[in-house]
Amino acid sequence: MTIANVLLTDDEVPFVETMTKRLTKRNLNITTAFSGDEALEKLEKDESIEVVILDVKMPGMDGIETLRYIKAKFPLVEVIMLTGHATVETGIQGMKIGAFDYLMKPCDMDVLLAKVGEAASKKRRHEEKIVEARIKEITNRRD
């Protein structure tokens, strides 16, 4: 059973290839993107994506800017920031914008898997609440 549908976004091709293999073996469904722009395109096309693992340092649109766009356009999608160039300020900035969490490369695979599971669960709970609210709204209209 798939734990979560994940979009892995990083400009380092070898890292993406290795992580895709490792995460797929652990029951994650992985889609990949190599830039912020490509990540946004993938999110537009695939509504099943629940969690984005997003590198902070990328050429062009960096991870912080990509995070801003994701949260503006896909507010329920959870984002885990991942970087080898972390500063406390960048982590705080990402969390203020709406990142679910912030991890350093290389990160422990079990920690990353736990964070992805938590993030996917949070997204699903929010979606359930929205559905419940809509059902309640429709039911109340009939009364």
N, C-alpha and C positions, 0 to 999 in steps of 0.2 A: 504494500500500500504506500502511495506517495505521501510523504510528510507535508510537502509544500511545493508550490510552483514558484520558482525563483528566477529572477533575471540577474545574472552575474555581469557586472559592468566594470571593465578595467582595460586600459590601453596596452597592457603587457600580455601579448599573445601566449607565451609559454605559461605564465601564471594562470590565465583563463583556461587553457587546455588541461593543465594539471588539476586545478580546482574542479573543473567540470567532471573529470573522471572520478575524483575522490568523493564529490558530493552525490553524483549519480549512484555510486555504489552504496550510498547511505540513504537511498530512497527519496532523493529530491529530484524533481523534474526541473532541469536546468535549461534556460534560454540564455544566450550570450549576446553581449554588445561590447564594442570596443571604443565607444565614445559616448559622451552625454547625449548628443543628437541621436545616435543610433538607439540608445536606451529609450528615449522618448518615442521614437518611431515604433519600437517593439511594444511598448505599453499601449500605444494607440491601437495596434493590431490585435493584441492578445489580452482580453479581459480576465483571463484566468490567473495572470501573474499576481501573486499575493505579497511577495517580499522582493526587494531589490537589494543586492549586495553591491555597494557602490564605492569605487575607489575615489579618494579625494583629489589626488594629483593626476590630472589628465590634460593633454594638450587641448586647445580649443575651450569648449565649455567644461570647466572643472566640476568636481563632485558637489561642491557647495551650491554652485549655480544650478546644476542638474537637480539637486535636491529641492531647491526652490520651485522649479518648474513641476517636478513630480507632485509635491505637496499642493500646489495650486490647481493642477489639472486632475490628479488622481489622489485625492486626500486620504482615501482608505488604504492605499498601498503603503506598507511599512518599509522603511529604508534602514539598512544597517550600513553605516559608513565604515570603510576598511582602508587603512593606509599604512605605509611604511614611513611616512614623514609627519607623524602626528605632533601636534602641539596642543596644549590644554585649551588654548583659545579656539583652535579649529574645532575641537570636540564640543566645546560649549556652544559655539556658533551653530554647528550642525544640530545639536539637541534643541536649541531655541527655534530653529526653523522647522523642526518636527521629526528629526531622525529618531528611530526606535532605539538605536544604540550605536556605539562607536568602538571599534576594535582595531588593535595594532597588528600589522603584518610582521612576522608570521604569527598567525593566531592558532591557538589550540583547536583542532577540528571538533572536539566534543563541545567546547565552549561555543563555537560558531553554530554547530547543529542545534544546541539548546536555544540560542538566541533566535535562530530562524524559526524553530518550532513555536517559541513564545510570540514572535512577531506575527506568524501566520494565525495563531489562535486569537490574537488581539484583533486582527482584521476580520476574521470570521465572526467574532462576537459583535463587532460594530455593524457588520452586514445584517446579522440576525436582529439586532435592535432596530435597524432601519425598516426591515421587513415587518416586524411586529408593530411598529408605529404606523406604517402604511395600512396594515390590516385593520388596526384599531380605528384609524381615520375613516376608512371605507365603511366599516361596521357602524360607526357613529353617524355617518351620513344617512344610513338606512333607517335609523331610529327616529 
